[in-house]
């Protein structure tokens, strides 16, 4: 089915993500690297407890546009939840930096595209590497909903148990979404606290970002505050910035989205900058 779509349209844009996953399920916990031909590369950084696969379809689309697309796996992901237990946010930073350096060796421009804490990592990398050409921040938390309560509760619970289960809203968190299929459904509380540390540090550093930025967030995001996009937009140091809200989509919308305008807006942003 998907192959027929490819042959007819010659674009990943029209492939149904669920049908595509059925053919690619063996790639769900793998990094990806698609070589482009325009001397420009995009480093795609996945979210916490997920895998690079959530950005694979976007990477394939950008590769069709000439870009090299690299989606590495972050430490502790794509195996079993216990592998996150002793991973700190600095380990994820090292993963991102290593991937960036690899791309920089053979590309004139390198952009970052991160979803959820992948966006937070992108902010930190862009602060440390001003030569990065631009940022695409998707579902990036400025703050978590009820952050003080959630973090305080996580710290309290960590004294009594190691793991917790995820919560999904009934409307947008159905079990068939790729976001749920490819990610851990239980997680070490210790790792959740590491992600909170990263969010807090990225929030503090956001005014130092000067690169062009595209910021995207779902209007139905149940993880980050509704004002996260606006907070980032107002406080980021970039002079060239755009924002876009996504309707009726889960927090990390990019793996399940069927709205081709999202992919097109990302490609347009890269071409413009």
C-alpha atoms as an extended CHARMM CRD file, in Angstrom:
* protein
*
       273  EXT
         1         1  UNK       CA              0.0000000000        0.0000000000        0.0000000000  PROA      1               0.0000000000
         2         2  UNK       CA              2.6440000000        2.4900000000        1.1040000000  PROA      2               0.0000000000
         3         3  UNK       CA              4.9530000000        1.5150000000       -1.7500000000  PROA      3               0.0000000000
         4         4  UNK       CA              2.1420000000        2.1550000000       -4.2190000000  PROA      4               0.0000000000
         5         5  UNK       CA              1.5990000000        5.5720000000       -2.6660000000  PROA      5               0.0000000000
         6         6  UNK       CA              5.3110000000        6.3110000000       -2.9960000000  PROA      6               0.0000000000
         7         7  UNK       CA              5.2880000000        5.3240000000       -6.6480000000  PROA      7               0.0000000000
         8         8  UNK       CA              2.2550000000        7.4460000000       -7.3790000000  PROA      8               0.0000000000
         9         9  UNK       CA              3.1490000000       10.5830000000       -5.4280000000  PROA      9               0.0000000000
        10        10  UNK       CA              6.9050000000       10.2030000000       -5.0150000000  PROA      10              0.0000000000
        11        11  UNK       CA              6.5580000000       11.7540000000       -1.5730000000  PROA      11              0.0000000000
        12        12  UNK       CA              6.4160000000       10.4970000000        2.0010000000  PROA      12              0.0000000000
        13        13  UNK       CA              3.9960000000       13.3500000000        2.6130000000  PROA      13              0.0000000000
        14        14  UNK       CA              0.9690000000       11.2740000000        1.6920000000  PROA      14              0.0000000000
        15        15  UNK       CA              1.9160000000        8.0880000000        3.5280000000  PROA      15              0.0000000000
        16        16  UNK       CA             -0.3460000000        7.1280000000        6.4250000000  PROA      16              0.0000000000
        17        17  UNK       CA              1.9090000000        6.9540000000        9.5230000000  PROA      17              0.0000000000
        18        18  UNK       CA              0.1660000000        3.8660000000       10.9250000000  PROA      18              0.0000000000
        19        19  UNK       CA              0.4160000000        1.9460000000        7.6400000000  PROA      19              0.0000000000
        20        20  UNK       CA              4.0150000000        3.0280000000        7.2730000000  PROA      20              0.0000000000
        21        21  UNK       CA              4.8140000000        1.7830000000       10.7750000000  PROA      21              0.0000000000
        22        22  UNK       CA              3.4760000000       -1.6790000000        9.9420000000  PROA      22              0.0000000000
        23        23  UNK       CA              6.1560000000       -1.9360000000        7.2640000000  PROA      23              0.0000000000
        24        24  UNK       CA              8.8670000000       -0.3480000000        9.3990000000  PROA      24              0.0000000000
        25        25  UNK       CA              8.1550000000       -1.6310000000       12.9160000000  PROA      25              0.0000000000
        26        26  UNK       CA             11.6310000000       -3.1940000000       13.0220000000  PROA      26              0.0000000000
        27        27  UNK       CA             13.0680000000        0.3480000000       12.7640000000  PROA      27              0.0000000000
        28        28  UNK       CA             11.1390000000        1.7040000000       15.7530000000  PROA      28              0.0000000000
        29        29  UNK       CA             14.1730000000        1.7270000000       18.0510000000  PROA      29              0.0000000000
        30        30  UNK       CA             16.8170000000        2.6110000000       15.4720000000  PROA      30              0.0000000000
        31        31  UNK       CA             18.6000000000        5.8110000000       14.5660000000  PROA      31              0.0000000000
        32        32  UNK       CA             18.2310000000        6.9990000000       10.9690000000  PROA      32              0.0000000000
        33        33  UNK       CA             20.4750000000        8.8490000000        8.5520000000  PROA      33              0.0000000000
        34        34  UNK       CA             19.3030000000        9.9880000000        5.1070000000  PROA      34              0.0000000000
        35        35  UNK       CA             22.0100000000       11.5790000000        2.9660000000  PROA      35              0.0000000000
        36        36  UNK       CA             20.9530000000       14.7280000000        1.1090000000  PROA      36              0.0000000000
        37        37  UNK       CA             22.4520000000       16.6470000000       -1.7840000000  PROA      37              0.0000000000
        38        38  UNK       CA             22.1410000000       20.3490000000       -0.8970000000  PROA      38              0.0000000000
        39        39  UNK       CA             25.0020000000       20.5460000000        1.6490000000  PROA      39              0.0000000000
        40        40  UNK       CA             22.4850000000       21.2640000000        4.4160000000  PROA      40              0.0000000000
        41        41  UNK       CA             21.5690000000       18.9390000000        7.2670000000  PROA      41              0.0000000000
        42        42  UNK       CA             18.8790000000       18.7080000000        9.9250000000  PROA      42              0.0000000000
        43        43  UNK       CA             19.5640000000       17.0470000000       13.2670000000  PROA      43              0.0000000000
        44        44  UNK       CA             16.2490000000       15.6590000000       14.5480000000  PROA      44              0.0000000000
        45        45  UNK       CA             16.1140000000       15.0490000000       18.3150000000  PROA      45              0.0000000000
        46        46  UNK       CA             13.3710000000       12.8890000000       19.7620000000  PROA      46              0.0000000000
        47        47  UNK       CA             11.5550000000       13.3150000000       23.0640000000  PROA      47              0.0000000000
        48        48  UNK       CA             11.9440000000       11.7100000000       26.4600000000  PROA      48              0.0000000000
        49        49  UNK       CA             11.0000000000        7.9850000000       26.6570000000  PROA      49              0.0000000000
        50        50  UNK       CA             10.3870000000        7.9290000000       22.8810000000  PROA      50              0.0000000000
        51        51  UNK       CA             12.6160000000        6.9800000000       19.9470000000  PROA      51              0.0000000000
        52        52  UNK       CA             14.0430000000        8.5670000000       16.8270000000  PROA      52              0.0000000000
        53        53  UNK       CA             11.2530000000        6.8980000000       14.8560000000  PROA      53              0.0000000000
        54        54  UNK       CA              8.8270000000        9.6250000000       15.8940000000  PROA      54              0.0000000000
        55        55  UNK       CA             10.8030000000       11.9700000000       13.6170000000  PROA      55              0.0000000000
        56        56  UNK       CA             11.6460000000        9.4870000000       10.8820000000  PROA      56              0.0000000000
        57        57  UNK       CA              8.7990000000       10.4010000000        8.5440000000  PROA      57              0.0000000000
        58        58  UNK       CA              9.6630000000       14.1020000000        8.8380000000  PROA      58              0.0000000000
        59        59  UNK       CA             13.2980000000       13.1810000000        8.1500000000  PROA      59              0.0000000000
        60        60  UNK       CA             12.2880000000       11.2910000000        5.0020000000  PROA      60              0.0000000000
        61        61  UNK       CA             10.2550000000       14.2640000000        3.8200000000  PROA      61              0.0000000000
        62        62  UNK       CA             13.1080000000       16.7280000000        4.3930000000  PROA      62              0.0000000000
        63        63  UNK       CA             15.4630000000       14.3380000000        2.6210000000  PROA      63              0.0000000000
        64        64  UNK       CA             13.1510000000       14.4580000000       -0.4160000000  PROA      64              0.0000000000
        65        65  UNK       CA             13.7600000000       18.2310000000       -0.3180000000  PROA      65              0.0000000000
        66        66  UNK       CA             17.5120000000       17.7160000000       -0.5040000000  PROA      66              0.0000000000
        67        67  UNK       CA             18.4370000000       17.8590000000        3.1820000000  PROA      67              0.0000000000
        68        68  UNK       CA             20.4850000000       15.3050000000        5.0430000000  PROA      68              0.0000000000
        69        69  UNK       CA             18.3440000000       14.1260000000        7.9640000000  PROA      69              0.0000000000
        70        70  UNK       CA             19.9180000000       12.5080000000       11.0150000000  PROA      70              0.0000000000
        71        71  UNK       CA             17.8460000000       11.1750000000       13.9080000000  PROA      71              0.0000000000
        72        72  UNK       CA             20.0670000000        9.6540000000       16.6060000000  PROA      72              0.0000000000
        73        73  UNK       CA             18.8370000000        7.6180000000       19.5610000000  PROA      73              0.0000000000
        74        74  UNK       CA             19.3420000000        9.2870000000       22.9330000000  PROA      74              0.0000000000
        75        75  UNK       CA             20.9580000000        7.3120000000       25.7520000000  PROA      75              0.0000000000
        76        76  UNK       CA             18.6290000000        4.9800000000       27.6290000000  PROA      76              0.0000000000
        77        77  UNK       CA             15.9470000000        4.9750000000       24.9320000000  PROA      77              0.0000000000
        78        78  UNK       CA             14.6460000000        2.3170000000       22.5700000000  PROA      78              0.0000000000
        79        79  UNK       CA             15.3760000000       -0.6350000000       24.8390000000  PROA      79              0.0000000000
        80        80  UNK       CA             13.6980000000       -1.0450000000       28.2440000000  PROA      80              0.0000000000
        81        81  UNK       CA             12.7340000000        1.6240000000       30.8190000000  PROA      81              0.0000000000
        82        82  UNK       CA             15.3430000000        0.5240000000       33.3640000000  PROA      82              0.0000000000
        83        83  UNK       CA             18.0650000000        1.6770000000       30.9460000000  PROA      83              0.0000000000
        84        84  UNK       CA             17.0110000000        5.2600000000       31.7590000000  PROA      84              0.0000000000
        85        85  UNK       CA             17.6340000000        4.8480000000       35.4730000000  PROA      85              0.0000000000
        86        86  UNK       CA             21.2310000000        6.0580000000       35.5570000000  PROA      86              0.0000000000
        87        87  UNK       CA             21.1260000000        8.4170000000       32.5840000000  PROA      87              0.0000000000
        88        88  UNK       CA             21.3700000000       12.1450000000       33.2870000000  PROA      88              0.0000000000
        89        89  UNK       CA             20.3800000000       15.0050000000       31.0160000000  PROA      89              0.0000000000
        90        90  UNK       CA             24.0500000000       15.7630000000       30.3380000000  PROA      90              0.0000000000
        91        91  UNK       CA             24.2850000000       12.3460000000       28.6590000000  PROA      91              0.0000000000
        92        92  UNK       CA             21.5620000000       13.4130000000       26.2230000000  PROA      92              0.0000000000
        93        93  UNK       CA             23.4540000000       16.6310000000       25.6080000000  PROA      93              0.0000000000
        94        94  UNK       CA             26.5680000000       14.6540000000       24.7370000000  PROA      94              0.0000000000
        95        95  UNK       CA             24.5090000000       12.5140000000       22.3540000000  PROA      95              0.0000000000
        96        96  UNK       CA             23.2030000000       15.6210000000       20.6030000000  PROA      96              0.0000000000
        97        97  UNK       CA             26.6060000000       17.2880000000       20.4560000000  PROA      97              0.0000000000
        98        98  UNK       CA             28.2240000000       14.1690000000       19.0150000000  PROA      98              0.0000000000
        99        99  UNK       CA             25.5560000000       13.9530000000       16.3010000000  PROA      99              0.0000000000
       100       100  UNK       CA             25.9160000000       17.6560000000       15.5050000000  PROA      100             0.0000000000
       101       101  UNK       CA             29.6920000000       17.3810000000       15.1440000000  PROA      101             0.0000000000
       102       102  UNK       CA             29.2590000000       14.4350000000       12.7850000000  PROA      102             0.0000000000
       103       103  UNK       CA             26.9430000000       16.4470000000       10.5330000000  PROA      103             0.0000000000
       104       104  UNK       CA             29.1060000000       19.5640000000       10.6860000000  PROA      104             0.0000000000
       105       105  UNK       CA             32.0580000000       17.6920000000        9.1860000000  PROA      105             0.0000000000
       106       106  UNK       CA             30.4190000000       17.4560000000        5.7600000000  PROA      106             0.0000000000
       107       107  UNK       CA             27.6470000000       20.0750000000        5.6400000000  PROA      107             0.0000000000
       108       108  UNK       CA             27.7590000000       23.8460000000        5.2020000000  PROA      108             0.0000000000
       109       109  UNK       CA             24.6950000000       24.3870000000        7.3700000000  PROA      109             0.0000000000
       110       110  UNK       CA             23.1960000000       22.3340000000       10.1850000000  PROA      110             0.0000000000
       111       111  UNK       CA             19.7400000000       22.9610000000       11.6390000000  PROA      111             0.0000000000
       112       112  UNK       CA             18.1680000000       21.4560000000       14.7460000000  PROA      112             0.0000000000
       113       113  UNK       CA             14.6240000000       20.1190000000       15.0310000000  PROA      113             0.0000000000
       114       114  UNK       CA             13.5490000000       18.8050000000       18.4180000000  PROA      114             0.0000000000
       115       115  UNK       CA             10.2790000000       17.6110000000       19.8880000000  PROA      115             0.0000000000
       116       116  UNK       CA              9.4100000000       17.8890000000       23.5970000000  PROA      116             0.0000000000
       117       117  UNK       CA             12.6810000000       17.6960000000       25.5680000000  PROA      117             0.0000000000
       118       118  UNK       CA             14.3670000000       17.2340000000       22.2080000000  PROA      118             0.0000000000
       119       119  UNK       CA             13.4530000000       20.9020000000       21.7930000000  PROA      119             0.0000000000
       120       120  UNK       CA             14.9950000000       21.7000000000       25.1790000000  PROA      120             0.0000000000
       121       121  UNK       CA             18.1780000000       19.9340000000       24.0800000000  PROA      121             0.0000000000
       122       122  UNK       CA             18.1090000000       21.9000000000       20.8330000000  PROA      122             0.0000000000
       123       123  UNK       CA             17.9820000000       25.1530000000       22.8100000000  PROA      123             0.0000000000
       124       124  UNK       CA             21.0070000000       24.1400000000       24.8570000000  PROA      124             0.0000000000
       125       125  UNK       CA             22.9700000000       23.0090000000       21.7990000000  PROA      125             0.0000000000
       126       126  UNK       CA             22.1380000000       26.2140000000       19.9200000000  PROA      126             0.0000000000
       127       127  UNK       CA             23.3040000000       28.2990000000       22.8770000000  PROA      127             0.0000000000
       128       128  UNK       CA             26.6450000000       26.4900000000       22.9150000000  PROA      128             0.0000000000
       129       129  UNK       CA             27.0160000000       26.4020000000       19.1260000000  PROA      129             0.0000000000
       130       130  UNK       CA             26.0220000000       29.8000000000       17.6670000000  PROA      130             0.0000000000
       131       131  UNK       CA             26.9780000000       28.5930000000       14.1810000000  PROA      131             0.0000000000
       132       132  UNK       CA             23.8880000000       26.3550000000       14.1440000000  PROA      132             0.0000000000
       133       133  UNK       CA             21.7500000000       27.7250000000       11.3120000000  PROA      133             0.0000000000
       134       134  UNK       CA             18.2720000000       27.5580000000       12.8450000000  PROA      134             0.0000000000
       135       135  UNK       CA             15.8890000000       25.8200000000       15.2380000000  PROA      135             0.0000000000
       136       136  UNK       CA             12.5500000000       24.0620000000       14.9340000000  PROA      136             0.0000000000
       137       137  UNK       CA             11.0170000000       23.6470000000       18.3830000000  PROA      137             0.0000000000
       138       138  UNK       CA              8.0240000000       21.2910000000       18.5300000000  PROA      138             0.0000000000
       139       139  UNK       CA              6.0050000000       20.7320000000       21.7210000000  PROA      139             0.0000000000
       140       140  UNK       CA              8.9090000000       22.2770000000       23.6070000000  PROA      140             0.0000000000
       141       141  UNK       CA              8.0810000000       22.9740000000       27.2480000000  PROA      141             0.0000000000
       142       142  UNK       CA              8.7340000000       26.3800000000       28.6910000000  PROA      142             0.0000000000
       143       143  UNK       CA              6.8930000000       25.0320000000       31.6980000000  PROA      143             0.0000000000
       144       144  UNK       CA              5.1300000000       21.7840000000       32.5010000000  PROA      144             0.0000000000
       145       145  UNK       CA              1.4920000000       22.0400000000       33.5620000000  PROA      145             0.0000000000
       146       146  UNK       CA              1.2940000000       22.2830000000       37.3590000000  PROA      146             0.0000000000
       147       147  UNK       CA              5.0600000000       22.1130000000       37.3460000000  PROA      147             0.0000000000
       148       148  UNK       CA              5.7410000000       22.7950000000       41.0380000000  PROA      148             0.0000000000
       149       149  UNK       CA              3.1590000000       20.2260000000       42.1180000000  PROA      149             0.0000000000
       150       150  UNK       CA              4.2760000000       17.6090000000       39.5660000000  PROA      150             0.0000000000
       151       151  UNK       CA              7.9680000000       17.9670000000       40.3820000000  PROA      151             0.0000000000
       152       152  UNK       CA              7.3300000000       18.0000000000       44.1090000000  PROA      152             0.0000000000
       153       153  UNK       CA              5.1650000000       14.8930000000       43.8580000000  PROA      153             0.0000000000
       154       154  UNK       CA              7.7840000000       13.1120000000       41.7250000000  PROA      154             0.0000000000
       155       155  UNK       CA             10.4680000000       13.8390000000       44.3180000000  PROA      155             0.0000000000
       156       156  UNK       CA              8.2150000000       12.5710000000       47.1010000000  PROA      156             0.0000000000
       157       157  UNK       CA              7.2720000000        9.3970000000       45.2090000000  PROA      157             0.0000000000
       158       158  UNK       CA             10.9140000000        8.6670000000       44.4200000000  PROA      158             0.0000000000
       159       159  UNK       CA             11.4420000000        7.7520000000       48.0810000000  PROA      159             0.0000000000
       160       160  UNK       CA              8.8570000000        4.9690000000       47.8390000000  PROA      160             0.0000000000
       161       161  UNK       CA              9.0480000000        3.6000000000       44.3020000000  PROA      161             0.0000000000
       162       162  UNK       CA             11.2680000000        3.6580000000       41.2360000000  PROA      162             0.0000000000
       163       163  UNK       CA              8.7080000000        3.7010000000       38.4200000000  PROA      163             0.0000000000
       164       164  UNK       CA              5.5020000000        5.3930000000       37.4130000000  PROA      164             0.0000000000
       165       165  UNK       CA              2.9930000000        4.9440000000       34.5780000000  PROA      165             0.0000000000
       166       166  UNK       CA              2.1530000000        7.5270000000       31.9520000000  PROA      166             0.0000000000
       167       167  UNK       CA             -1.1690000000        9.3130000000       31.8100000000  PROA      167             0.0000000000
       168       168  UNK       CA             -2.9610000000       10.0280000000       28.5400000000  PROA      168             0.0000000000
       169       169  UNK       CA             -6.1280000000       12.0940000000       28.0320000000  PROA      169             0.0000000000
       170       170  UNK       CA             -8.9430000000        9.9820000000       26.5340000000  PROA      170             0.0000000000
       171       171  UNK       CA             -9.4610000000       12.2420000000       23.5210000000  PROA      171             0.0000000000
       172       172  UNK       CA             -5.9390000000       12.4520000000       22.1020000000  PROA      172             0.0000000000
       173       173  UNK       CA             -4.1170000000        9.6150000000       23.7950000000  PROA      173             0.0000000000
       174       174  UNK       CA             -5.7020000000        6.5400000000       22.2080000000  PROA      174             0.0000000000
       175       175  UNK       CA             -3.5270000000        3.4470000000       22.3410000000  PROA      175             0.0000000000
       176       176  UNK       CA             -3.1020000000        3.2560000000       18.5700000000  PROA      176             0.0000000000
       177       177  UNK       CA             -1.1710000000        6.5170000000       18.2560000000  PROA      177             0.0000000000
       178       178  UNK       CA              2.4410000000        6.0130000000       17.2280000000  PROA      178             0.0000000000
       179       179  UNK       CA              3.5200000000        8.2060000000       20.1000000000  PROA      179             0.0000000000
       180       180  UNK       CA              2.2900000000        5.5270000000       22.5030000000  PROA      180             0.0000000000
       181       181  UNK       CA              3.2890000000        2.5040000000       20.4290000000  PROA      181             0.0000000000
       182       182  UNK       CA              6.9750000000        3.4090000000       20.1650000000  PROA      182             0.0000000000
       183       183  UNK       CA              7.5910000000        4.8780000000       23.6180000000  PROA      183             0.0000000000
       184       184  UNK       CA              8.0280000000        3.5230000000       27.1330000000  PROA      184             0.0000000000
       185       185  UNK       CA              4.7180000000        3.3830000000       28.9970000000  PROA      185             0.0000000000
       186       186  UNK       CA              6.4110000000        3.1820000000       32.3840000000  PROA      186             0.0000000000
       187       187  UNK       CA              9.3930000000        5.2800000000       33.3220000000  PROA      187             0.0000000000
       188       188  UNK       CA             11.9250000000        5.7270000000       36.1260000000  PROA      188             0.0000000000
       189       189  UNK       CA             10.8700000000        8.6300000000       38.3250000000  PROA      189             0.0000000000
       190       190  UNK       CA             14.5460000000        9.5050000000       38.6100000000  PROA      190             0.0000000000
       191       191  UNK       CA             14.6720000000       10.0120000000       34.8350000000  PROA      191             0.0000000000
       192       192  UNK       CA             11.5660000000       12.2020000000       34.9060000000  PROA      192             0.0000000000
       193       193  UNK       CA             13.3550000000       14.4500000000       37.3880000000  PROA      193             0.0000000000
       194       194  UNK       CA             16.3260000000       14.6370000000       34.9920000000  PROA      194             0.0000000000
       195       195  UNK       CA             14.0040000000       15.8460000000       32.2310000000  PROA      195             0.0000000000
       196       196  UNK       CA             12.6280000000       18.5140000000       34.5830000000  PROA      196             0.0000000000
       197       197  UNK       CA             16.1840000000       19.6850000000       35.2480000000  PROA      197             0.0000000000
       198       198  UNK       CA             16.7940000000       20.0470000000       31.5250000000  PROA      198             0.0000000000
       199       199  UNK       CA             13.5570000000       22.0020000000       31.0310000000  PROA      199             0.0000000000
       200       200  UNK       CA             14.4600000000       24.4050000000       33.8140000000  PROA      200             0.0000000000
       201       201  UNK       CA             17.9780000000       25.0060000000       32.5260000000  PROA      201             0.0000000000
       202       202  UNK       CA             16.8130000000       25.4970000000       28.9170000000  PROA      202             0.0000000000
       203       203  UNK       CA             14.2060000000       27.9870000000       30.1440000000  PROA      203             0.0000000000
       204       204  UNK       CA             16.9140000000       29.9900000000       31.8540000000  PROA      204             0.0000000000
       205       205  UNK       CA             19.1080000000       30.0770000000       28.7460000000  PROA      205             0.0000000000
       206       206  UNK       CA             16.4820000000       30.7890000000       26.0970000000  PROA      206             0.0000000000
       207       207  UNK       CA             17.1840000000       34.5240000000       25.8340000000  PROA      207             0.0000000000
       208       208  UNK       CA             20.6990000000       33.6750000000       24.5930000000  PROA      208             0.0000000000
       209       209  UNK       CA             19.3970000000       31.9850000000       21.4400000000  PROA      209             0.0000000000
       210       210  UNK       CA             19.9510000000       34.1950000000       18.3760000000  PROA      210             0.0000000000
       211       211  UNK       CA             19.3030000000       31.7780000000       15.5020000000  PROA      211             0.0000000000
       212       212  UNK       CA             16.0880000000       31.8510000000       13.4230000000  PROA      212             0.0000000000
       213       213  UNK       CA             13.4120000000       29.7370000000       15.0940000000  PROA      213             0.0000000000
       214       214  UNK       CA             10.1010000000       28.0940000000       14.2330000000  PROA      214             0.0000000000
       215       215  UNK       CA              8.0050000000       27.2040000000       17.2890000000  PROA      215             0.0000000000
       216       216  UNK       CA              5.1170000000       24.7120000000       17.0830000000  PROA      216             0.0000000000
       217       217  UNK       CA              2.7170000000       23.4910000000       19.7500000000  PROA      217             0.0000000000
       218       218  UNK       CA             -0.5630000000       21.6040000000       19.8810000000  PROA      218             0.0000000000
       219       219  UNK       CA             -3.5640000000       23.5190000000       21.1820000000  PROA      219             0.0000000000
       220       220  UNK       CA             -4.5160000000       20.3060000000       23.0040000000  PROA      220             0.0000000000
       221       221  UNK       CA             -1.1180000000       19.6560000000       24.6050000000  PROA      221             0.0000000000
       222       222  UNK       CA             -1.7180000000       18.1080000000       28.0330000000  PROA      222             0.0000000000
       223       223  UNK       CA              1.9430000000       18.1140000000       29.0690000000  PROA      223             0.0000000000
       224       224  UNK       CA              3.1650000000       21.6870000000       28.6250000000  PROA      224             0.0000000000
       225       225  UNK       CA              1.3540000000       24.8580000000       29.6250000000  PROA      225             0.0000000000
       226       226  UNK       CA             -0.8370000000       26.5690000000       27.0380000000  PROA      226             0.0000000000
       227       227  UNK       CA              1.4170000000       29.6000000000       27.2950000000  PROA      227             0.0000000000
       228       228  UNK       CA              4.6290000000       27.6830000000       26.5850000000  PROA      228             0.0000000000
       229       229  UNK       CA              4.7200000000       28.6340000000       22.9110000000  PROA      229             0.0000000000
       230       230  UNK       CA              4.0520000000       32.3130000000       23.6490000000  PROA      230             0.0000000000
       231       231  UNK       CA              6.5930000000       32.3520000000       26.4950000000  PROA      231             0.0000000000
       232       232  UNK       CA              9.2720000000       30.9010000000       24.2340000000  PROA      232             0.0000000000
       233       233  UNK       CA              8.3170000000       33.2360000000       21.3860000000  PROA      233             0.0000000000
       234       234  UNK       CA              8.5080000000       36.3260000000       23.5820000000  PROA      234             0.0000000000
       235       235  UNK       CA             11.6570000000       35.4550000000       25.5310000000  PROA      235             0.0000000000
       236       236  UNK       CA             13.8520000000       33.8070000000       22.9160000000  PROA      236             0.0000000000
       237       237  UNK       CA             16.6160000000       36.0940000000       21.6880000000  PROA      237             0.0000000000
       238       238  UNK       CA             16.0080000000       35.3930000000       17.9880000000  PROA      238             0.0000000000
       239       239  UNK       CA             15.1120000000       38.3180000000       15.7520000000  PROA      239             0.0000000000
       240       240  UNK       CA             13.6870000000       35.9990000000       13.0780000000  PROA      240             0.0000000000
       241       241  UNK       CA             10.9740000000       33.8240000000       14.6020000000  PROA      241             0.0000000000
       242       242  UNK       CA              7.7120000000       32.2020000000       13.6100000000  PROA      242             0.0000000000
       243       243  UNK       CA              5.0300000000       30.3550000000       15.5490000000  PROA      243             0.0000000000
       244       244  UNK       CA              2.3460000000       27.8520000000       14.6310000000  PROA      244             0.0000000000
       245       245  UNK       CA             -0.3860000000       26.1380000000       16.6090000000  PROA      245             0.0000000000
       246       246  UNK       CA             -1.5150000000       22.6120000000       15.7010000000  PROA      246             0.0000000000
       247       247  UNK       CA             -5.1810000000       21.6920000000       16.1680000000  PROA      247             0.0000000000
       248       248  UNK       CA             -6.4330000000       18.4850000000       17.7920000000  PROA      248             0.0000000000
       249       249  UNK       CA             -3.0840000000       16.7960000000       18.1920000000  PROA      249             0.0000000000
       250       250  UNK       CA             -1.2450000000       14.9940000000       20.9570000000  PROA      250             0.0000000000
       251       251  UNK       CA              1.6850000000       16.6020000000       22.8240000000  PROA      251             0.0000000000
       252       252  UNK       CA              4.3890000000       15.1590000000       20.5580000000  PROA      252             0.0000000000
       253       253  UNK       CA              2.2690000000       15.5420000000       17.4350000000  PROA      253             0.0000000000
       254       254  UNK       CA              4.8990000000       15.0840000000       14.7380000000  PROA      254             0.0000000000
       255       255  UNK       CA              4.7900000000       11.2730000000       14.5140000000  PROA      255             0.0000000000
       256       256  UNK       CA              0.9990000000       11.0400000000       14.1570000000  PROA      256             0.0000000000
       257       257  UNK       CA              0.1600000000       14.2360000000       12.2840000000  PROA      257             0.0000000000
       258       258  UNK       CA             -1.4570000000       13.8200000000        8.8580000000  PROA      258             0.0000000000
       259       259  UNK       CA             -1.6300000000       17.5210000000        8.1040000000  PROA      259             0.0000000000
       260       260  UNK       CA              0.8990000000       18.0010000000        5.3160000000  PROA      260             0.0000000000
       261       261  UNK       CA              1.0610000000       21.7410000000        6.0600000000  PROA      261             0.0000000000
       262       262  UNK       CA              3.1020000000       21.0020000000        9.1850000000  PROA      262             0.0000000000
       263       263  UNK       CA              5.8280000000       19.3050000000        7.1530000000  PROA      263             0.0000000000
       264       264  UNK       CA              5.6150000000       21.9770000000        4.4740000000  PROA      264             0.0000000000
       265       265  UNK       CA              5.8960000000       24.8050000000        7.0090000000  PROA      265             0.0000000000
       266       266  UNK       CA              9.0390000000       23.1950000000        8.4120000000  PROA      266             0.0000000000
       267       267  UNK       CA             10.5730000000       22.8010000000        4.9520000000  PROA      267             0.0000000000
       268       268  UNK       CA              9.6440000000       26.3880000000        4.0430000000  PROA      268             0.0000000000
       269       269  UNK       CA             11.2680000000       27.6720000000        7.2310000000  PROA      269             0.0000000000
       270       270  UNK       CA             14.4890000000       25.8210000000        6.4280000000  PROA      270             0.0000000000
       271       271  UNK       CA             14.5070000000       27.1170000000        2.8430000000  PROA      271             0.0000000000
       272       272  UNK       CA             13.9350000000       30.6960000000        4.0270000000  PROA      272             0.0000000000
       273       273  UNK       CA             16.7980000000       30.5630000000        6.5070000000  PROA      273             0.0000000000
